[in-house]
Amino acid sequence: MTWYTYFRMLNLLRYPAVVYCIGSMGSGKTTLALATYVYLRDTKLKDIDFHYISVDTEDELLDAFNATLDRIRESSTEYSFVLLDDLSYVLNPRSNKGREFLTQVFKIRHLTGKDKVIIWLNGHYSRSIAPFLRSTDYRILTSLTHPEIKQYTSEYLFSDRDLWEYLNALVKHKHVILVQFKHVVKLISVRLTSNHYLKKKIDELKKQYGLQ
C-alpha cells in the first residue's frame, strides 16, 4: 500500500480533527504532516491556511498557539492546518500549562468559531501525551520498537496485533507507517522518492520554514 492508500484514508477526516503522530527522531513525522497538508491543499481543500509551531518551552507553546488561534479566527479561509512539531520535550501534560494547552486543542471549535481545523501533533513516546489523546480518532506511528508495543497497548492507542504486524513490516521494509483513522487500520509505504511532485512541494515548505 502506497501514498494513494494514505490519501484515500484522509477522506475519513471529520473536522475539527486532532491527529496524533508518534515516532522517533528522524522517522518522518514532519515530512508526513507536510505531505498531508500539500495533498489537501492541492487536491481537496483549496482554501486552506498552514500554521507551523516549533518552540522550546511551554510558555512559548501557549503564546504561539494562542497567536495561531487569533490568526485562524481572523482568517477568511475555510480550512486551517496547524502543525505542532517536536512536542515531547516541551509539553508536560501533567503541568497546569500543559493541561491548558491540551484543553485549548480540544476546544478549537469554540475558541476560533470555526469547525474546519486540523491540529497535527508530532511527538515521541519518551514523554507521552497519550492519556489525553485516547479519544482522538486519528493516530499514526512512524516508528516502533519491541518495548513500545506494551506501552502503546496499555495506553489503548493501538491493538497488540496491529503493532506486531507493523513491527514485522518495519523489519522487512523502511518508510512504513501505521495509520489508524476511525477504527480503520492500514500499514502504508510512504517512500517519498516515489512521488516527485510531492517531494518538490514538501522541499519548498521545508525551505520556507527552515526545516532543512
GIFEN-V407596 format. One record per residue. N is the residue number from 0. PHI is phi in degrees with one decimal (NA if undefined). NEAR is the number of other ideal C-beta (glycine too) atoms within 8 Angstrom. Layout:
n = [N N]
phi = [PHI PHI]
near = [NEAR NEAR]
//
This chain:
n = [0 1 2 3 4 5 6 7 8 9 10 11 12 13 14 15 16 17 18 19 20 21 22 23 24 25 26 27 28 29 30 31 32 33 34 35 36 37 38 39 40 41 42 43 44 45 46 47 48 49 50 51 52 53 54 55 56 57 58 59 60 61 62 63 64 65 66 67 68 69 70 71 72 73 74 75 76 77 78 79 80 81 82 83 84 85 86 87 88 89 90 91 92 93 94 95 96 97 98 99 100 101 102 103 104 105 106 107 108 109 110 111 112 113 114 115 116 117 118 119 120 121 122 123 124 125 126 127 128 129 130 131 132 133 134 135 136 137 138 139 140 141 142 143 144 145 146 147 148 149 150 151 152 153 154 155 156 157 158 159 160 161 162 163 164 165 166 167 168 169 170 171 172 173 174 175 176 177 178 179 180 181 182 183 184 185 186 187 188 189 190 191 192 193 194 195 196 197 198 199 200 201 202 203 204 205 206 207 208 209 210 211]
phi = [NA -120.3 -51.6 -58.1 -63.8 -62.9 -64.1 -65.2 -66.1 -65.2 -65.7 -80.9 -62.1 -124.3 -99.6 -69.1 -118.5 -111.9 -103.1 -105.2 -111.5 -120.8 177.6 -72.2 -60.1 81.5 -89.0 102.5 -62.6 -65.7 -60.4 -64.6 -62.2 -64.5 -62.2 -63.7 -61.8 -60.2 -62.2 -63.4 -65.1 -91.8 -128.3 -115.9 -117.3 -60.5 -101.6 -140.6 -93.8 -121.8 -130.1 -115.6 -128.6 -144.5 -133.4 -110.5 -137.0 -65.7 -60.5 -65.1 -62.3 -63.5 -62.0 -66.0 -69.6 -63.2 -64.4 -66.5 -58.7 -62.7 -65.3 -65.7 -60.9 -89.0 -73.6 -92.7 -75.4 -80.6 -118.4 -137.6 -119.4 -115.3 -103.1 -106.9 -99.2 52.2 -77.4 -57.7 -97.2 -114.4 -94.3 -108.9 -65.9 -100.3 -85.0 -61.3 -70.8 -63.7 -66.1 -62.8 -61.3 -64.4 -62.0 -63.3 -57.5 -85.6 -115.9 -57.1 -63.0 -74.0 -78.3 -109.5 74.8 -128.1 -89.4 -89.6 -126.6 -112.9 -105.0 -109.9 -106.1 -101.2 -156.6 -109.6 -78.5 -55.5 -130.9 -65.8 -108.7 -57.7 -55.8 -89.3 -122.9 -64.4 -84.2 -69.7 -92.7 -132.5 -135.1 -138.5 -111.6 -108.3 -161.3 -161.8 -120.2 -55.5 -63.3 -73.8 -58.4 -64.6 -63.2 -69.7 -70.1 -68.9 -88.7 60.0 -90.7 -140.3 -79.7 -60.0 -63.3 -62.9 -68.3 -65.6 -62.6 -66.4 -61.3 -63.3 -66.4 -66.1 -63.9 -87.5 -138.5 -96.2 62.0 -112.6 -121.8 -108.9 -113.0 -128.1 -117.4 48.7 70.4 -98.1 -117.9 -138.5 -94.5 -133.0 -84.7 -125.4 -68.7 -66.7 -65.6 -80.9 -133.9 -66.5 -62.4 -61.2 -60.7 -61.7 -67.6 -67.1 -60.1 -64.5 -67.5 -61.3 -65.8 -61.4 -103.3 65.0 -103.2 -141.7]
near = [7 10 11 6 10 14 9 7 12 12 5 10 9 6 9 11 11 11 14 14 15 13 12 7 4 4 8 11 12 11 9 13 14 12 13 13 13 12 12 14 11 6 6 6 9 5 6 13 10 10 11 7 12 6 8 4 7 12 7 10 16 11 8 10 12 9 8 11 12 8 10 14 10 5 8 2 8 6 13 15 15 12 14 12 11 8 12 11 6 11 12 8 11 5 8 5 11 13 10 9 13 11 8 12 10 7 8 13 10 6 9 11 6 11 6 9 16 14 12 12 13 13 14 9 11 6 10 10 15 12 8 7 12 9 4 9 8 13 14 14 13 12 8 11 6 5 6 10 12 7 10 14 12 6 10 5 12 13 7 8 6 11 15 9 9 14 12 8 10 11 5 5 7 5 9 12 13 14 12 12 11 7 4 8 10 10 11 13 8 13 8 11 6 6 8 6 6 12 10 8 10 13 9 8 13 12 9 6 7 6 7 5]
//
